[in-house]
Amino acid sequence: MAGIDMAQAMGPALALARQGRFDEAAAALVGLLMQRPNDAAIRALAGAIALQRGRPAEAVPHLEKALAGKRGDPMVRGDLIEALQQLGLYEKVLALVDMTFLRADKSRVMARIAGACAQAMDRHRDAATYYELVLATDPRDWASWNNLGNALSALKRHDKAIAALDRALKLAPGAQPILINLANALIAAGLREKAETVLAQMIRDFPKDPNPHFSRFELLLADGREEEAQTALQRAADLSPDRGDIQLALGQHAARLGLYGRAAAAFARAETLLPKREDIYVGFAGVLERLSREDELPALHARAAAQGTSPAVLAFIDLMIARREGKGEEAYALLDAARSVLSKDQAAQIEAALLQQLGRHEEAFAIFAKMNAIMAADPSKPRARAKAYRAAITAASARLDAEGLAGWTPYAPPAESPPAPIFLLGFPRSGTTLLDTMLMGDPRVVVLEEESFIAQIADEIAGDDGAALATMTPGAITRARQRYFDLVRAHVTLTPDTILVDKHPMHLAKALTIHRLFPDARFLLALRHPLDAVFSCFMAHFRINDAMANFLDLGDAAALYDAAFGHWEKLRALAGLDVHQVVYENLVVDPEAELRPVFEALELHWPEGGPDHQSAARKRGLVITASYAQITQPLHTRAAGRWRHYTRQLATVMPLLEPWARHFGYLLPQEAEA
């Protein structure tokens, strides 16, 4: 082939390519490639044809050899960049671009590609530079304004990001991608009301689009409106059941809310859609432990390993298995290996719990405090919300007096109305879950576990406010009562024999509403030593709604105990509530002696052989509270008197809790030591 006229030799292939007959053009080059494998011109043409045939992987080696022989050729470099982008090899693309090359391309195609690749690699500063180059030439390119807005938002240059997205929207009015990006930029900028307006418009205009619901979930979550966030996220999932990112978020948020059955289903779906995502396996493992489905953890471990999941994820699954089996030392040894796949607060909670299990109490307290400090830094300002929650209870208690109750419109429930539930309340971590599980020894008992039905109705009738409740007419009370049972029936099946137990610890703060709607209600009050209850809340990894946010600080937790029981005891005395007390410390020592009188008073059937909480727990399957791990285990007294290990740390809250300890007949630290 010496002396061959290359233009003449390549002519047939070029002619075919110009006619769009790329398969024939590729065939015409085969012989030339075999004879002149290192010819840059032949390689460049072969690469360009392969690119036109939609075969970027085939194009790349041709174009790389062509570029090596024709250094600086902008056409070859451009073709190689396009092929690499199509293959997702963004780092290689960016290695081929510089501003001199991009400025020389008057079409700005290369700058657009470079911007997209830089964004895909989270190199947002570079992406912004490339898009600004495009827009300097073509200021009407709405797609580049949109992409520039996203890059600037990622760089936290919020004002400029919003301006860029507004510009894009003016050029392409009503474009869904721009609208959702604008909403997300507004959320990132803290302009939540404006974001809510944009999202509401999208939901109206594009009712089948999951994205505004998904973004609204993030907005509501940032505001601490967790139940509303769950509704928005579920709507997004319903609209797009094959979006793995939405299913993953659904699993994570449902787990935060304690909806572990829903979380498990979402994680299982997410795993089929995104089997390489490591956070799915981490979330799924935690939920399986919560559901007492540890027997599924080895299979999850195997599936994760088969996907090439990191050793950290596998270590976390092993840690879950060891912890539930009571192998504290083994679990603790695995923690460092797993830490990189855990959130900081999650890792701290696991570490502190293991240290406590190992008897290393000083270290445990320090890590519990660290966990709570991390959670207190949440953008939703949980401690401010906690303070407002306590203030509302204190204000309601201040308004409560005998004269006000005497002025209530008389009310007697209609004969056809279902009987009032038994309301089980008490400060969180006071044994309410163990108690309701034992009550299920009577098969007629159906437990509502921390459902917000009473709070929802209280909000609908102007809150737990004595004035609003006092003026309710009998008809309004009956309708509110019926509304409650409608909510219950949507959640559980009620039969004529059902004995409904509505368990919610913080019904302490809603007892006035309960008494107004259900003057025939009976109450079960779960008691535990105030120091144990408060410290147990401090060390629990609660979701930080307005009530649970109080447990991020020992002082706040004690203040909530004081406010909630102050309100409850005042109402109990004024209204003469029908209350039966169950003391946790007695329950775990002699359940029959503590419970049999309660069963008799509530007209429950005493089970043959006494209440079997382990059997009942296995039958109920799902437990959403922080006590999930305890109720499937034999009764023990380890949690009783735990405060004795932390008397120094609890000294700061003693002034608030000591009167309550005396009120309920508990020992104080100095008495316990005597």
ABEGO torsion letter per residue (X at the ends): XBGBBAAAAAAAAAAAAAAGBAAAAAAAAAAAAAABAABAAAAAAAAAAAAAAGBAAAAAAAAAAAAAABBGBAAAAAAAAAAAAAAGBAAAAAAABBAAAAAABAAGAAAAAAAAAAAAAGBAAAAAAAAAAAAAABAABAAAAAAAAAAAAAAGBAAAAAAAAAAAAAABBGBAAAAAAAAAAAAAAGBAAAAAAAAAAAAAABAABAAAAAAAAAAAAAAGBAAAAAAAAAAAAAABAABAAAAAAAAAAAAAAGBAAAAAAAAAAAAAABAABAAAAAAAAAAAAAAGAAAAAAAAAAAAAAAGBBAAAAAAAAAAAAAAAGBAAAAAAAAAAAAAABBAAAAAAAAAAAAAAAGBAAAAAAAAAAAAAAAAABAAGAAAAAAAAAAAAAAAAAABBAAAAAABBBBBBBAABBBBBBBBBEBBGAGAAAAAAAAAABAABBBBBGBAAAAAAAAAAGEBBAAAAAABBAAAAAAAAAAAAAAAAAABBBBAABBBBBBBAAAAAAAAAAAAABAABBBBBBBBBAAAAAAAAAABBBBBBAAAAAAABAAAAAAAAAAAAAAAAAAAAAAGBBBBBBBAAAAAABAAAAAAAAAAAAGBBBBBGEBBAAAAAAAAGBBABAAAAAAABBBBAAABGAAAAAAAAAAAAAAAAAAAAAAAGBBBAAAAAX
